[in-house]
Amino acid sequence: MQLSVSSTASTPSAAAERKIARERGHSTTEDAAKAALRAEARRLVIGHYSSRYKDAEALAGEARRLFPESYAAQEGATFTIEKRP
């Protein structure tokens, strides 16, 4: 898989936030990174952040701890998907 795109509503850093995410059926940055690893994706783009988070890059940074090729989706951003041989 070239690219995994995931909706990420919260960070995994606080137990209370993980609990809220689970109750609402949302993913954490850790969930998104683990899914990308399982899918053997080359890159992960996270988006659809909770309005509580003003710094999307910080969320991508959290995902990078598990999946280094993680990026924050931003309006107008483009990602090239290379054709595999």
N, CA, C and O atoms as a printed pandas DataFrame, in Angstrom:
     atom_number atom_name residue_name chain_id  residue_number  x_coord  y_coord  z_coord
0              1         N          MET        A               1    0.851   -1.168    0.000
1              2        CA          MET        A               1    0.000    0.000    0.000
2              3         C          MET        A               1    0.898    1.231    0.000
3              4         O          MET        A               1    1.819    1.341    0.809
4              5         N          GLN        A               2    0.623    2.137   -0.899
5              6        CA          GLN        A               2    1.406    3.355   -1.011
6              7         C          GLN        A               2    1.082    4.370    0.082
7              8         O          GLN        A               2    1.986    4.969    0.665
8              9         N          LEU        A               3   -0.206    4.562    0.359
9             10        CA          LEU        A               3   -0.615    5.660    1.229
10            11         C          LEU        A               3   -1.816    5.244    2.073
11            12         O          LEU        A               3   -2.804    4.725    1.553
12            13         N          SER        A               4   -1.721    5.473    3.363
13            14        CA          SER        A               4   -2.834    5.249    4.281
14            15         C          SER        A               4   -3.318    6.615    4.746
15            16         O          SER        A               4   -2.519    7.446    5.178
16            17         N          VAL        A               5   -4.618    6.849    4.661
17            18        CA          VAL        A               5   -5.211    8.110    5.113
18            19         C          VAL        A               5   -6.141    7.787    6.266
19            20         O          VAL        A               5   -7.009    6.922    6.151
20            21         N          SER        A               6   -5.960    8.483    7.375
21            22        CA          SER        A               6   -6.737    8.170    8.561
22            23         C          SER        A               6   -7.287    9.420    9.223
23            24         O          SER        A               6   -6.612   10.444    9.319
24            25         N          SER        A               7   -8.516    9.313    9.672
25            26        CA          SER        A               7   -9.130   10.348   10.499
26            27         C          SER        A               7   -8.582   10.166   11.909
27            28         O          SER        A               7   -8.647    9.067   12.460
28            29         N          THR        A               8   -8.053   11.213   12.487
29            30        CA          THR        A               8   -7.456   11.135   13.817
30            31         C          THR        A               8   -8.063   12.209   14.690
31            32         O          THR        A               8   -7.861   13.401   14.458
32            33         N          ALA        A               9   -8.797   11.790   15.682
33            34        CA          ALA        A               9   -9.525   12.748   16.496
34            35         C          ALA        A               9   -8.820   13.119   17.791
35            36         O          ALA        A               9   -9.177   14.113   18.424
36            37         N          SER        A              10   -7.820   12.333   18.198
37            38        CA          SER        A              10   -7.181   12.658   19.467
38            39         C          SER        A              10   -5.797   12.042   19.550
39            40         O          SER        A              10   -5.375   11.269   18.689
40            41         N          THR        A              11   -5.108   12.415   20.616
41            42        CA          THR        A              11   -3.775   11.890   20.880
42            43         C          THR        A              11   -3.877   10.733   21.856
43            44         O          THR        A              11   -4.862   10.623   22.587
44            45         N          PRO        A              12   -2.873    9.871   21.878
45            46        CA          PRO        A              12   -2.910    8.770   22.835
46            47         C          PRO        A              12   -2.278    9.124   24.168
47            48         O          PRO        A              12   -2.192    8.277   25.057
48            49         N          SER        A              13   -1.830   10.375   24.320
49            50        CA          SER        A              13   -1.011   10.738   25.471
50            51         C          SER        A              13   -1.746   10.716   26.806
51            52         O          SER        A              13   -1.116   10.481   27.837
52            53         N          ALA        A              14   -3.013   10.945   26.821
53            54        CA          ALA        A              14   -3.753   10.959   28.085
54            55         C          ALA        A              14   -4.815    9.860   28.087
55            56         O          ALA        A              14   -5.563    9.697   27.123
56            57         N          ALA        A              15   -4.864    9.126   29.166
57            58        CA          ALA        A              15   -5.830    8.028   29.267
58            59         C          ALA        A              15   -7.258    8.526   29.077
59            60         O          ALA        A              15   -8.074    7.846   28.456
60            61         N          ALA        A              16   -7.561    9.696   29.602
61            62        CA          ALA        A              16   -8.912   10.250   29.473
62            63         C          ALA        A              16   -9.254   10.506   28.004
63            64         O          ALA        A              16  -10.385   10.270   27.578
64            65         N          GLU        A              17   -8.271   10.993   27.227
65            66        CA          GLU        A              17   -8.521   11.256   25.807
66            67         C          GLU        A              17   -8.710    9.956   25.024
67            68         O          GLU        A              17   -9.551    9.881   24.128
68            69         N          ARG        A              18   -7.927    8.939   25.367
69            70        CA          ARG        A              18   -8.112    7.624   24.714
70            71         C          ARG        A              18   -9.509    7.088   24.986
71            72         O          ARG        A              18  -10.163    6.552   24.092
72            73         N          LYS        A              19   -9.959    7.235   26.224
73            74        CA          LYS        A              19  -11.287    6.751   26.602
74            75         C          LYS        A              19  -12.370    7.484   25.815
75            76         O          LYS        A              19  -13.299    6.854   25.310
76            77         N          ILE        A              20  -12.261    8.788   25.707
77            78        CA          ILE        A              20  -13.248    9.572   24.954
78            79         C          ILE        A              20  -13.242    9.158   23.491
79            80         O          ILE        A              20  -14.301    9.004   22.883
80            81         N          ALA        A              21  -12.048    8.976   22.921
81            82        CA          ALA        A              21  -11.951    8.557   21.517
82            83         C          ALA        A              21  -12.655    7.227   21.310
83            84         O          ALA        A              21  -13.410    7.067   20.352
84            85         N          ARG        A              22  -12.416    6.281   22.192
85            86        CA          ARG        A              22  -13.046    4.948   22.073
86            87         C          ARG        A              22  -14.567    5.050   22.170
87            88         O          ARG        A              22  -15.294    4.434   21.390
88            89         N          GLU        A              23  -15.036    5.835   23.140
89            90        CA          GLU        A              23  -16.480    5.983   23.330
90            91         C          GLU        A              23  -17.158    6.580   22.105
91            92         O          GLU        A              23  -18.311    6.261   21.813
92            93         N          ARG        A              24  -16.448    7.446   21.388
93            94        CA          ARG        A              24  -17.019    8.121   20.221
94            95         C          ARG        A              24  -16.693    7.421   18.909
95            96         O          ARG        A              24  -17.097    7.876   17.839
96            97         N          GLY        A              25  -15.958    6.307   18.994
97            98        CA          GLY        A              25  -15.608    5.573   17.782
98            99         C          GLY        A              25  -14.531    6.251   16.957
99           100         O          GLY        A              25  -14.459    6.047   15.745
100          101         N          HIS        A              26  -13.682    7.064   17.603
101          102        CA          HIS        A              26  -12.623    7.787   16.919
102          103         C          HIS        A              26  -11.284    7.084   17.100
103          104         O          HIS        A              26  -11.121    6.248   17.989
104          105         N          SER        A              27  -10.341    7.431   16.252
105          106        CA          SER        A              27   -8.985    6.901   16.333
106          107         C          SER        A              27   -8.078    7.907   17.018
107          108         O          SER        A              27   -8.328    9.112   17.001
108          109         N          THR        A              28   -7.018    7.385   17.622
109          110        CA          THR        A              28   -5.949    8.238   18.125
110          111         C          THR        A              28   -4.820    8.221   17.096
111          112         O          THR        A              28   -4.851    7.436   16.148
112          113         N          THR        A              29   -3.835    9.079   17.283
113          114        CA          THR        A              29   -2.690    9.073   16.384
114          115         C          THR        A              29   -1.984    7.723   16.440
115          116         O          THR        A              29   -1.484    7.239   15.425
116          117         N          GLU        A              30   -1.942    7.124   17.609
117          118        CA          GLU        A              30   -1.331    5.801   17.774
118          119         C          GLU        A              30   -2.107    4.751   16.990
119          120         O          GLU        A              30   -1.502    3.903   16.333
120          121         N          ASP        A              31   -3.431    4.792   17.047
121          122        CA          ASP        A              31   -4.262    3.852   16.277
122          123         C          ASP        A              31   -3.959    3.961   14.784
123          124         O          ASP        A              31   -3.811    2.952   14.094
124          125         N          ALA        A              32   -3.868    5.204   14.295
125          126        CA          ALA        A              32   -3.605    5.431   12.875
126          127         C          ALA        A              32   -2.242    4.884   12.475
127          128         O          ALA        A              32   -2.110    4.253   11.426
128          129         N          ALA        A              33   -1.230    5.120   13.299
129          130        CA          ALA        A              33    0.118    4.636   13.010
130          131         C          ALA        A              33    0.162    3.114   13.004
131          132         O          ALA        A              33    0.794    2.515   12.134
132          133         N          LYS        A              34   -0.503    2.487   13.966
133          134        CA          LYS        A              34   -0.524    1.021   14.022
134          135         C          LYS        A              34   -1.243    0.429   12.811
135          136         O          LYS        A              34   -0.820   -0.596   12.277
136          137         N          ALA        A              35   -2.322    1.068   12.379
137          138        CA          ALA        A              35   -3.049    0.588   11.193
138          139         C          ALA        A              35   -2.167    0.690    9.952
139          140         O          ALA        A              35   -2.167   -0.213    9.116
140          141         N          ALA        A              36   -1.419    1.779    9.828
141          142        CA          ALA        A              36   -0.515    1.944    8.687
142          143         C          ALA        A              36    0.583    0.881    8.712
143          144         O          ALA        A              36    0.962    0.351    7.667
144          145         N          LEU        A              37    1.086    0.575    9.887
145          146        CA          LEU        A              37    2.092   -0.488   10.011
146          147         C          LEU        A              37    1.523   -1.838    9.585
147          148         O          LEU        A              37    2.153   -2.577    8.828
148          149         N          ARG        A              38    0.323   -2.153   10.082
149          150        CA          ARG        A              38   -0.306   -3.438    9.718
150          151         C          ARG        A              38   -0.554   -3.536    8.217
151          152         O          ARG        A              38   -0.439   -4.614    7.635
152          153         N          ALA        A              39   -0.892   -2.417    7.596
153          154        CA          ALA        A              39   -1.181   -2.398    6.159
154          155         C          ALA        A              39    0.092   -2.344    5.312
155          156         O          ALA        A              39    0.042   -2.421    4.084
156          157         N          GLU        A              40    1.234   -2.211    5.992
157          158        CA          GLU        A              40    2.513   -2.079    5.305
158          159         C          GLU        A              40    2.500   -0.902    4.332
159          160         O          GLU        A              40    3.019   -0.984    3.218
160          161         N          ALA        A              41    1.894    0.187    4.784
161          162        CA          ALA        A              41    1.821    1.413    3.982
162          163         C          ALA        A              41    3.197    2.063    3.920
163          164         O          ALA        A              41    4.032    1.862    4.801
164          165         N          ARG        A              42    3.417    2.830    2.885
165          166        CA          ARG        A              42    4.676    3.566    2.774
166          167         C          ARG        A              42    4.583    4.907    3.496
167          168         O          ARG        A              42    5.573    5.386    4.050
168          169         N          ARG        A              43    3.385    5.519    3.492
169          170        CA          ARG        A              43    3.180    6.810    4.148
170          171         C          ARG        A              43    1.811    6.836    4.811
171          172         O          ARG        A              43    0.897    6.112    4.414
172          173         N          LEU        A              44    1.686    7.676    5.818
173          174        CA          LEU        A              44    0.428    7.881    6.543
174          175         C          LEU        A              44    0.102    9.361    6.528
175          176         O          LEU        A              44    0.948   10.192    6.860
176          177         N          VAL        A              45   -1.106    9.690    6.150
177          178        CA          VAL        A              45   -1.587   11.071    6.224
178          179         C          VAL        A              45   -2.762   11.075    7.191
179          180         O          VAL        A              45   -3.745   10.360    6.994
180          181         N          ILE        A              46   -2.651   11.884    8.234
181          182        CA          ILE        A              46   -3.738   11.967    9.207
182          183         C          ILE        A              46   -4.474   13.292    9.038
183          184         O          ILE        A              46   -3.877   14.319    8.715
184          185         N          GLY        A              47   -5.764   13.242    9.261
185          186        CA          GLY        A              47   -6.580   14.435    9.118
186          187         C          GLY        A              47   -7.839   14.341    9.940
187          188         O          GLY        A              47   -7.969   13.454   10.783
188          189         N          HIS        A              48   -8.773   15.251    9.704
189          190        CA          HIS        A              48  -10.047   15.315   10.423
190          191         C          HIS        A              48   -9.809   15.397   11.923
191          192         O          HIS        A              48  -10.349   14.613   12.704
192          193         N          TYR        A              49   -8.991   16.358   12.299
193          194        CA          TYR        A              49   -8.606   16.525   13.693
194          195         C          TYR        A              49   -9.732   17.137   14.510
195          196         O          TYR        A              49  -10.588   17.852   13.989
196          197         N          SER        A              50   -9.710   16.842   15.788
197          198        CA          SER        A              50  -10.623   17.497   16.710
198          199         C          SER        A              50  -10.292   18.986   16.745
199          200         O          SER        A              50   -9.126   19.370   16.646
200          201         N          SER        A              51  -11.304   19.809   16.883
201          202        CA          SER        A              51  -11.076   21.259   16.960
202          203         C          SER        A              51  -10.296   21.649   18.218
203          204         O          SER        A              51   -9.845   22.788   18.339
204          205         N          ARG        A              52  -10.137   20.716   19.146
205          206        CA          ARG        A              52   -9.342   20.989   20.349
206          207         C          ARG        A              52   -7.862   21.133   20.032
207          208         O          ARG        A              52   -7.114   21.723   20.812
208          209         N          TYR        A              53   -7.430   20.597   18.885
209          210        CA          TYR        A              53   -6.013   20.621   18.532
210          211         C          TYR        A              53   -5.750   21.695   17.498
211          212         O          TYR        A              53   -6.303   21.671   16.399
212          213         N          LYS        A              54   -4.904   22.629   17.861
213          214        CA          LYS        A              54   -4.568   23.750   16.967
214          215         C          LYS        A              54   -3.319   23.463   16.153
215          216         O          LYS        A              54   -3.074   24.132   15.148
216          217         N          ASP        A              55   -2.521   22.480   16.565
217          218        CA          ASP        A              55   -1.266   22.177   15.901
218          219         C          ASP        A              55   -1.310   20.771   15.306
219          220         O          ASP        A              55   -0.970   19.795   15.976
220          221         N          ALA        A              56   -1.727   20.676   14.050
221          222        CA          ALA        A              56   -1.828   19.384   13.382
222          223         C          ALA        A              56   -0.465   18.714   13.257
223          224         O          ALA        A              56   -0.373   17.487   13.283
224          225         N          GLU        A              57    0.577   19.500   13.124
225          226        CA          GLU        A              57    1.920   18.930   12.992
226          227         C          GLU        A              57    2.323   18.177   14.259
227          228         O          GLU        A              57    3.047   17.185   14.182
228          229         N          ALA        A              58    1.866   18.631   15.410
229          230        CA          ALA        A              58    2.153   17.919   16.661
230          231         C          ALA        A              58    1.497   16.542   16.656
231          232         O          ALA        A              58    2.072   15.572   17.149
232          233         N          LEU        A              59    0.292   16.462   16.098
233          234        CA          LEU        A              59   -0.383   15.162   15.995
234          235         C          LEU        A              59    0.401   14.234   15.077
235          236         O          LEU        A              59    0.583   13.058   15.393
236          237         N          ALA        A              60    0.866   14.751   13.947
237          238        CA          ALA        A              60    1.668   13.933   13.033
238          239         C          ALA        A              60    2.954   13.494   13.732
239          240         O          ALA        A              60    3.418   12.371   13.532
240          241         N          GLY        A              61    3.522   14.366   14.541
241          242        CA          GLY        A              61    4.723   14.016   15.288
242          243         C          GLY        A              61    4.493   12.846   16.231
243          244         O          GLY        A              61    5.371   11.999   16.399
244          245         N          GLU        A              62    3.334   12.795   16.837
245          246        CA          GLU        A              62    3.008   11.661   17.706
246          247         C          GLU        A              62    2.930   10.371   16.900
247          248         O          GLU        A              62    3.425    9.332   17.338
248          249         N          ALA        A              63    2.313   10.432   15.729
249          250        CA          ALA        A              63    2.218    9.241   14.875
250          251         C          ALA        A              63    3.605    8.795   14.417
251          252         O          ALA        A              63    3.852    7.599   14.264
252          253         N          ARG        A              64    4.511    9.751   14.197
253          254        CA          ARG        A              64    5.873    9.425   13.734
254          255         C          ARG        A              64    6.657    8.590   14.729
255          256         O          ARG        A              64    7.611    7.913   14.346
256          257         N          ARG        A              65    6.276    8.625   16.000
257          258        CA          ARG        A              65    6.989    7.795   16.981
258          259         C          ARG        A              65    6.871    6.318   16.623
259          260         O          ARG        A              65    7.788    5.539   16.885
260          261         N          LEU        A              66    5.744    5.928   16.023
261          262        CA          LEU        A              66    5.546    4.535   15.598
262          263         C          LEU        A              66    5.724    4.356   14.096
263          264         O          LEU        A              66    6.181    3.310   13.636
264          265         N          PHE        A              67    5.358    5.385   13.338
265          266        CA          PHE        A              67    5.379    5.292   11.872
266          267         C          PHE        A              67    6.053    6.554   11.329
267          268         O          PHE        A              67    5.393    7.578   11.151
268          269         N          PRO        A              68    7.361    6.489   11.066
269          270        CA          PRO        A              68    8.132    7.694   10.710
270          271         C          PRO        A              68    7.610    8.490    9.515
271          272         O          PRO        A              68    7.759    9.712    9.490
272          273         N          GLU        A              69    7.012    7.843    8.539
273          274        CA          GLU        A              69    6.525    8.558    7.349
274          275         C          GLU        A              69    5.077    9.017    7.550
275          276         O          GLU        A              69    4.200    8.692    6.749
276          277         N          SER        A              70    4.838    9.765    8.614
277          278        CA          SER        A              70    3.508   10.289    8.941
278          279         C          SER        A              70    3.469   11.789    8.669
279          280         O          SER        A              70    4.418   12.517    8.962
280          281         N          TYR        A              71    2.353   12.230    8.104
281          282        CA          TYR        A              71    2.197   13.636    7.726
282          283         C          TYR        A              71    0.821   14.128    8.153
283          284         O          TYR        A              71   -0.131   13.353    8.238
284          285         N          ALA        A              72    0.731   15.419    8.419
285          286        CA          ALA        A              72   -0.547   16.056    8.750
286          287         C          ALA        A              72   -1.192   16.551    7.460
287          288         O          ALA        A              72   -0.555   17.253    6.675
288          289         N          ALA        A              73   -2.443   16.190    7.243
289          290        CA          ALA        A              73   -3.170   16.694    6.076
290          291         C          ALA        A              73   -3.430   18.181    6.274
291          292         O          ALA        A              73   -3.823   18.621    7.354
292          293         N          GLN        A              74   -3.208   18.930    5.227
293          294        CA          GLN        A              74   -3.477   20.361    5.260
294          295         C          GLN        A              74   -4.150   20.734    3.953
295          296         O          GLN        A              74   -3.866   20.155    2.904
296          297         N          GLU        A              75   -5.035   21.699    4.027
297          298        CA          GLU        A              75   -5.754   22.116    2.833
298          299         C          GLU        A              75   -4.772   22.502    1.733
299          300         O          GLU        A              75   -3.858   23.299    1.949
300          301         N          GLY        A              76   -4.972   21.933    0.565
301          302        CA          GLY        A              76   -4.130   22.222   -0.591
302          303         C          GLY        A              76   -2.900   21.340   -0.712
303          304         O          GLY        A              76   -2.203   21.392   -1.726
304          305         N          ALA        A              77   -2.619   20.522    0.312
305          306        CA          ALA        A              77   -1.452   19.645    0.252
306          307         C          ALA        A              77   -1.690   18.537   -0.767
307          308         O          ALA        A              77   -2.811   18.056   -0.929
308          309         N          THR        A              78   -0.633   18.145   -1.441
309          310        CA          THR        A              78   -0.717   17.038   -2.403
310          311         C          THR        A              78    0.325   16.001   -2.045
311          312         O          THR        A              78    1.379   16.329   -1.501
312          313         N          PHE        A              79    0.032   14.761   -2.349
313          314        CA          PHE        A              79    0.939   13.649   -2.126
314          315         C          PHE        A              79    1.008   12.844   -3.410
315          316         O          PHE        A              79   -0.020   12.476   -3.979
316          317         N          THR        A              80    2.211   12.576   -3.857
317          318        CA          THR        A              80    2.415   11.796   -5.070
318          319         C          THR        A              80    2.454   10.319   -4.730
319          320         O          THR        A              80    3.136    9.904   -3.793
320          321         N          ILE        A              81    1.730    9.542   -5.483
321          322        CA          ILE        A              81    1.734    8.098   -5.313
322          323         C          ILE        A              81    2.479    7.508   -6.489
323          324         O          ILE        A              81    2.035    7.589   -7.634
324          325         N          GLU        A              82    3.625    6.910   -6.186
325          326        CA          GLU        A              82    4.449    6.351   -7.237
326          327         C          GLU        A              82    3.907    5.012   -7.700
327          328         O          GLU        A              82    3.362    4.240   -6.911
328          329         N          LYS        A              83    4.061    4.748   -8.981
329          330        CA          LYS        A              83    3.646    3.463   -9.533
330          331         C          LYS        A              83    4.705    2.432   -9.166
331          332         O          LYS        A              83    5.895    2.646   -9.396
332          333         N          ARG        A              84    4.279    1.339   -8.607
333          334        CA          ARG        A              84    5.211    0.256   -8.253
334          335         C          ARG        A              84    5.547   -0.554   -9.496
335          336         O          ARG        A              84    4.710   -0.750  -10.376
336          337         N          PRO        A              85    6.793   -1.020   -9.547
337          338        CA          PRO        A              85    7.178   -1.851  -10.710
338          339         C          PRO        A              85    6.453   -3.172  -10.738
339          340         O          PRO        A              85    6.667   -3.974  -11.647
